[in-house]
Amino acid sequence: MDLLASLNEQQREAVTTTEGPVLVLAGAGSGKTRVIAHRIAYLIAERGIPPANILAVTFTNKAAEEMRERVESLLRGSKLASAPLISTFHSLCVRILRRDIEALGEGYTRDFTIYDQDDSIRLVKNCLKELGYDEQRLSARSIQSAISHAKNSGLDAEMFAARVEYNDERRAAIARVFRLYDERLRANNALDFDDLLIKTVQLLRRCADIRQHYNAKFRYILVDEYQDTNALQFALVQLLTEQQQNLCVVGDEDQSIYKWRGADITNILNFEKHYKDARIIRLEQNYRSTQNILDAASHVVSHNTERKGKRLWTANPTGEKIRYYQAPDAEMEARFVAATIQEHLVNDPRARIAVLYRTNAQSRLFEEALRRLGIPYQIVGGFSFYERAEVRDIIAYLKLALNPHDSLALQRIINTPPRGIGRQTVDEIERRARDCGGSYWEAISIMTEQGDGRARAIAALKGFQQTITRLVTLAQRAPASEVVKAAIIDTGYELALKAEGTEEADARLANLQELVNAAVEYDAREGGGLREFLDAAALISDADQYRHDARVTLMTMHAAKGLEFPIVFIVGLEDGIFPHARAAADRAELEEERRLCYVAITRAQRILYLTHAMKRRVYGEELSAEPSQFLSELPLELIEDLSRGRSWLSLKRASIALEDRYAPRRYQGKTYDSVDSIAEFFRRRNARTDQTDRAAAVASQPGEFKPGTHVRHPKYGRGLVIKREGTGDSAKIIVNFPGYGQKKLIEKYANLEPA
Ligand SMILES: Nc1ncnc2c1ncn2[C@@H]1O[C@H](COP(=O)(O)OP(=O)(O)OP(=O)(O)O)[C@@H](O)[C@H]1O
C-alpha cells in the first residue's frame, strides 16, 4: 500500500509494529523523522486508531509543527474527526496542568503563569535582595542554574538544604534563596520550566484517576530523540504507559548531547530493561550523506565506549573528500569561511549552507566576515525575538491582563513607560506587600484606598491601576491580538517610543509591530486566546527560530540537531573550544563532545569543511590554539588540505610518512602529532644520529617535561609546555592550556602526565 511504499524494510517494520514497546535505534540520517510521521499516519489510516488517542513527543516546537504538516500531507484526503497531539514535553505538561493542576492540592490554579529562564533569574535577584545577599558575590544566573539542576535531580528546597555540608557557605546561601524562590513562585501562582515537568509527574503519581484518564486517552505514544530525555521525562513516559505499552521510542545513543541539561543516556541504553519484551529495530541505512562524510563521522564516534553500536551504511556515492583548512588566526578562519561560501553561492545561488560552532559567542567573527562580503545569513540562537526588552515588557503587560497579582510582571513595567512611579514608591509597595503577605497589586490597592503618601505618587498609582484594570477586562472578551495592541498603545508604551524618535526606538516599534503580527497569525491559526498565545511564546526555544529557506545559517551544533544541509562548515576545531575545556579532565564529558562532533558531521549531505585557527583571542588576550583532538580521530586519507603552506595536517602526514621510514614511531613513549612536537621529533632524531645533543638525554628523565611537549593536567586538560624554570623539586613549568590560558605550576605537585 501507498503509505509503506517509500520505506525500506526496517523502516516499514518500525511503522507497522504498532502494539507493544518498540525501540527504534536510528542512526543519523536513517529516516527516523520519516518513520515517526508514517507511523502516526499508519495508525490512523490503516489501524483505524482515533487521532485523539495518539501522542507524539518531539524535541522542539519546530519539529512538532513540521511533523504535524508531514502527517497531514500523508493523510491528505482522509477526513479526520480529531487531530493527534504532537508536542514537546513542556507543551504536553502545560496542557495537562491547565486542566488538572488544582487536583494537586498545593494551591495552584489552572490559570498559573509560566516563568521562563529570564523571569526565573529576575525572581532569584529579588530573593537575593530580600535576603540581603550581595549580588556581586552570588550571581543570580548561577544560582538559578543551581536551583534548576537540583530540581531536575529530584531535589526540592528542603532536600537541597538537608544536603548542604557544614561550612559550605555558598550552598547554604543557595538553599535559602531556593526556599524563598519556591515560596514566591507559589505566591505568584507561577511555575518555572522545571516545575512544569515536576508538577505533572507529581500529579500523575498522586492522582490515580487523572493517571488513568491520560492512560486511556493516549493509547499510542511516540517519543522522538529519546536519547535526550531526562529522569523526569522518563518518569512521565512511564506514568503514561502504565496501562498500555504501545510505546515507540526513537533515538540514537550517538546523538545524545544534552547531558548538561540533565539528559540521561541510560534511558535509551536500558530501554529493554524498563520495558520487557521490547522489540528493537535498527535503522542503519543512511540516506543523507556521502560515504566519505559518513566514514568520517563513524570513525570519530567509534572512539566512544558508551554505545549500543550500530553499523551505518549508505548506498550514496563516495563523494568528495572532507575539506580541511588551518587558519593562522580566528579572523582569517572567518574570512576563509565567508569567501568560500561566496564561491559556492556564485556557482549555485540556491545552495544551502550551515556554519556550525560550539558556542554562540563564536558567531561574531563569522557574522562580520559575511557582512563584509554582503552575504545575507540567518542566525539561530543567541538573542531571540522573545528575549528583547520591549517584547518582554509587553508580555509582562499581557501577563498582568490575565493575572494582575503576578508581582514579577508588575515590577517590570510599573514605571515603563515612565509614569511618575519612582524608586521610593516601588520600595514602599514592596514593603507593604511583604508585610501583608500579598501581591504588589494588593499593596497598590491598599495604598490608593488609604491615600497616604505623596499625592503625586498616589495619583500615578491610580492611573496605573486603571490601565491594568482596562487590560484585564479586555482580555476576558477580546482575541489575543486585540489585547496585544492595547498593551502597546493604551499603556502609553508606543507613544513613549515615538517621542524618543531615535533609530533605536523605531527598531523597537518595528519589533512590537512584529509581536502584533505574531498574535494576529496565532488568532487565525489556533484561535486559542491570550493564555495559549503566551504559553506558546514562553516555550519557544532557540532551535524554533530556524527557517528552511535561508541560504546561509549560523548556529551552534546543538541547535543543528535534526537538520540537514548540502554544505556544512564545522569551525573552531580547537582543544578547549571543541572539545570544550570542561571535557579535558572528564571522560564522560569528552564522550558527549564527541557525540556532538558526530551530530555536526552528519548534518552534511555533500560537502563538509573542517576549520581551525592557530591563534585566538580569549578574554582579549591572544593565545595559541591547538588543533582539536577530534581532527586526529579522522581518517587522514579522507581529507583534502586547503590550507596555505604548512599545516597541522601536512605535518601529521609527514610524521606518519617518517614514522614508516624510521620505525618505531614512539621515542620515550611519546607520540609526535603536533607542529611543536614534530619539531622536537626532528631535534631528537638528529640528536640520536649525532650523539651530540646532551639535552635530549636529560629530557628523557622521568617526570620532566620539556618546552614544546604536551602534558595533561587533571583540571585544565591538555596543554603545551612553554617554558621551564629551575631544576629538581622546585622546577616550575609554564603551560598554555587552551581555554584556560597560561599557568605556572610547580612541576612536582602539578600531577602532570605526558599527553
Ligand atoms: N526510505 C527512504 N528513501 C529515500 N530517502 C529517505 C528514506 N528514508 C529517509 N530518507 C531521506 O533521508 C534523509 C534523512 O531522513 P530523516 O531526516 O528522517 O533522518 P533522521 O534519522 O531523522 O536524521 P537525524 O537523526 O540525523 O537527524 C531525509 O532527506 C529523508 O528524506
The ligand as an SDF file (V2000), in Angstrom:
LIG
                    3D

 31 33  0  0  0  0  0  0  0  0999 V2000
   13.4040    5.1460    2.5860 N   0  0  0  0  0  0  0  0  0  0  0  0
   13.9290    6.2880    2.1580 C   0  0  0  0  0  0  0  0  0  0  0  0
   14.1050    6.5250    0.8580 N   0  0  0  0  0  0  0  0  0  0  0  0
   14.6510    7.6850    0.4190 C   0  0  0  0  0  0  0  0  0  0  0  0
   15.0650    8.6930    1.2170 N   0  0  0  0  0  0  0  0  0  0  0  0
   14.9190    8.5280    2.5240 C   0  0  0  0  0  0  0  0  0  0  0  0
   14.3500    7.3330    3.0810 C   0  0  0  0  0  0  0  0  0  0  0  0
   14.3330    7.4630    4.4140 N   0  0  0  0  0  0  0  0  0  0  0  0
   14.8700    8.6670    4.6810 C   0  0  0  0  0  0  0  0  0  0  0  0
   15.2000    9.3280    3.5610 N   0  0  0  0  0  0  0  0  0  0  0  0
   15.8370   10.6760    3.4750 C   0  0  0  0  0  0  0  0  0  0  0  0
   16.9950   10.6960    4.2980 O   0  0  0  0  0  0  0  0  0  0  0  0
   17.1790   11.9540    4.9100 C   0  0  0  0  0  0  0  0  0  0  0  0
   17.2690   11.7780    6.4180 C   0  0  0  0  0  0  0  0  0  0  0  0
   15.9970   11.3960    6.9310 O   0  0  0  0  0  0  0  0  0  0  0  0
   15.4800   11.9290    8.3250 P   0  0  0  0  0  0  0  0  0  0  0  0
   15.6710   13.4060    8.3920 O   0  0  0  0  0  0  0  0  0  0  0  0
   14.1420   11.3430    8.5470 O   0  0  0  0  0  0  0  0  0  0  0  0
   16.5800   11.2360    9.2150 O   0  0  0  0  0  0  0  0  0  0  0  0
   16.8030   11.2310   10.7610 P   0  0  0  0  0  0  0  0  0  0  0  0
   17.0240    9.8120   11.1090 O   0  0  0  0  0  0  0  0  0  0  0  0
   15.7050   11.9810   11.4150 O   0  0  0  0  0  0  0  0  0  0  0  0
   18.1740   12.0030   10.8890 O   0  0  0  0  0  0  0  0  0  0  0  0
   18.9800   12.5860   12.1630 P   0  0  0  0  0  0  0  0  0  0  0  0
   18.7220   11.7140   13.3400 O   0  0  0  0  0  0  0  0  0  0  0  0
   20.4020   12.5360   11.7140 O   0  0  0  0  0  0  0  0  0  0  0  0
   18.5310   13.9970   12.3290 O   0  0  0  0  0  0  0  0  0  0  0  0
   15.9970   12.8070    4.5100 C   0  0  0  0  0  0  0  0  0  0  0  0
   16.4060   13.6450    3.4640 O   0  0  0  0  0  0  0  0  0  0  0  0
   14.9600   11.7790    4.0720 C   0  0  0  0  0  0  0  0  0  0  0  0
   14.0890   12.3050    3.0980 O   0  0  0  0  0  0  0  0  0  0  0  0
  1  2  1  0
  2  3  1  0
  2  7  2  0
  3  4  2  0
  4  5  1  0
  5  6  2  0
  6  7  1  0
  6 10  1  0
  7  8  1  0
  8  9  2  0
  9 10  1  0
 10 11  1  0
 11 12  1  0
 11 30  1  0
 12 13  1  0
 13 14  1  0
 13 28  1  0
 14 15  1  0
 15 16  1  0
 16 17  2  0
 16 18  1  0
 16 19  1  0
 19 20  1  0
 20 21  2  0
 20 22  1  0
 20 23  1  0
 23 24  1  0
 24 25  2  0
 24 26  1  0
 24 27  1  0
 28 29  1  0
 28 30  1  0
 30 31  1  0
M  END
$$$$
